[in-house]
Amino acid sequence: MDAFTAGLLQRIKATESDLTRARETGDDFLAEVEQAELEDLRRLAAEHGVEVGATRV
Protein backbone atom coordinates (compact mmCIF):
# COMPACT_ATOMS: atom_id res chain seq x y z
CA MET A 1 0.00 0.00 0.00
CA ASP A 2 1.41 3.37 -0.95
CA ALA A 3 1.50 6.44 1.29
CA PHE A 4 -1.42 8.12 -0.48
CA THR A 5 -3.71 5.11 0.01
CA ALA A 6 -2.66 4.59 3.62
CA GLY A 7 -3.15 8.26 4.43
CA LEU A 8 -6.53 8.39 2.75
CA LEU A 9 -7.78 5.29 4.55
CA GLN A 10 -6.52 6.70 7.87
CA ARG A 11 -8.34 9.99 7.25
CA ILE A 12 -11.54 8.10 6.43
CA LYS A 13 -11.27 6.06 9.62
CA ALA A 14 -10.62 9.17 11.73
CA THR A 15 -13.51 11.04 10.12
CA GLU A 16 -15.86 8.11 10.71
CA SER A 17 -14.83 8.15 14.37
CA ASP A 18 -15.31 11.92 14.62
CA LEU A 19 -18.73 11.63 12.97
CA THR A 20 -19.82 8.96 15.43
CA ARG A 21 -18.62 11.08 18.36
CA ALA A 22 -20.45 14.17 17.05
CA ARG A 23 -23.67 12.20 16.69
CA GLU A 24 -23.33 10.66 20.15
CA THR A 25 -22.85 14.08 21.74
CA GLY A 26 -25.72 15.61 19.81
CA ASP A 27 -23.55 18.11 17.95
CA ASP A 28 -25.62 18.37 14.77
CA PHE A 29 -23.45 21.02 13.13
CA LEU A 30 -20.24 19.05 13.65
CA ALA A 31 -21.99 15.89 12.46
CA GLU A 32 -22.93 17.67 9.23
CA VAL A 33 -19.36 18.87 8.74
CA GLU A 34 -17.92 15.42 9.38
CA GLN A 35 -20.49 13.77 7.09
CA ALA A 36 -19.55 16.14 4.26
CA GLU A 37 -15.85 15.46 4.87
CA LEU A 38 -16.48 11.71 4.83
CA GLU A 39 -18.37 11.97 1.54
CA ASP A 40 -15.51 13.98 0.01
CA LEU A 41 -12.93 11.45 1.19
CA ARG A 42 -14.97 8.52 -0.15
CA ARG A 43 -15.34 10.31 -3.50
CA LEU A 44 -11.59 10.91 -3.62
CA ALA A 45 -10.97 7.25 -2.82
CA ALA A 46 -13.32 6.14 -5.59
CA GLU A 47 -11.66 8.48 -8.10
CA HIS A 48 -8.29 6.88 -7.31
CA GLY A 49 -9.48 3.29 -7.17
CA VAL A 50 -8.97 2.96 -3.43
CA GLU A 51 -11.20 0.29 -1.89
CA VAL A 52 -12.91 1.53 1.24
CA GLY A 53 -14.56 -0.86 3.69
CA ALA A 54 -18.30 -1.27 3.40
CA THR A 55 -18.95 0.21 6.83
CA ARG A 56 -21.30 3.13 6.88
CA VAL A 57 -21.71 5.57 9.71
C-alpha positions as CSV (number, residue, x, y, z in Angstrom):
1,M,0.0,0.0,0.0
2,D,1.4,3.4,-0.9
3,A,1.5,6.4,1.3
4,F,-1.4,8.1,-0.5
5,T,-3.7,5.1,0.0
6,A,-2.7,4.6,3.6
7,G,-3.2,8.3,4.4
8,L,-6.5,8.4,2.7
9,L,-7.8,5.3,4.6
10,Q,-6.5,6.7,7.9
11,R,-8.3,10.0,7.3
12,I,-11.5,8.1,6.4
13,K,-11.3,6.1,9.6
14,A,-10.6,9.2,11.7
15,T,-13.5,11.0,10.1
16,E,-15.9,8.1,10.7
17,S,-14.8,8.2,14.4
18,D,-15.3,11.9,14.6
19,L,-18.7,11.6,13.0
20,T,-19.8,9.0,15.4
21,R,-18.6,11.1,18.4
22,A,-20.4,14.2,17.0
23,R,-23.7,12.2,16.7
24,E,-23.3,10.7,20.2
25,T,-22.8,14.1,21.7
26,G,-25.7,15.6,19.8
27,D,-23.6,18.1,17.9
28,D,-25.6,18.4,14.8
29,F,-23.5,21.0,13.1
30,L,-20.2,19.0,13.6
31,A,-22.0,15.9,12.5
32,E,-22.9,17.7,9.2
33,V,-19.4,18.9,8.7
34,E,-17.9,15.4,9.4
35,Q,-20.5,13.8,7.1
36,A,-19.6,16.1,4.3
37,E,-15.9,15.5,4.9
38,L,-16.5,11.7,4.8
39,E,-18.4,12.0,1.5
40,D,-15.5,14.0,0.0
41,L,-12.9,11.5,1.2
42,R,-15.0,8.5,-0.2
43,R,-15.3,10.3,-3.5
44,L,-11.6,10.9,-3.6
45,A,-11.0,7.2,-2.8
46,A,-13.3,6.1,-5.6
47,E,-11.7,8.5,-8.1
48,H,-8.3,6.9,-7.3
49,G,-9.5,3.3,-7.2
50,V,-9.0,3.0,-3.4
51,E,-11.2,0.3,-1.9
52,V,-12.9,1.5,1.2
53,G,-14.6,-0.9,3.7
54,A,-18.3,-1.3,3.4
55,T,-18.9,0.2,6.8
56,R,-21.3,3.1,6.9
57,V,-21.7,5.6,9.7
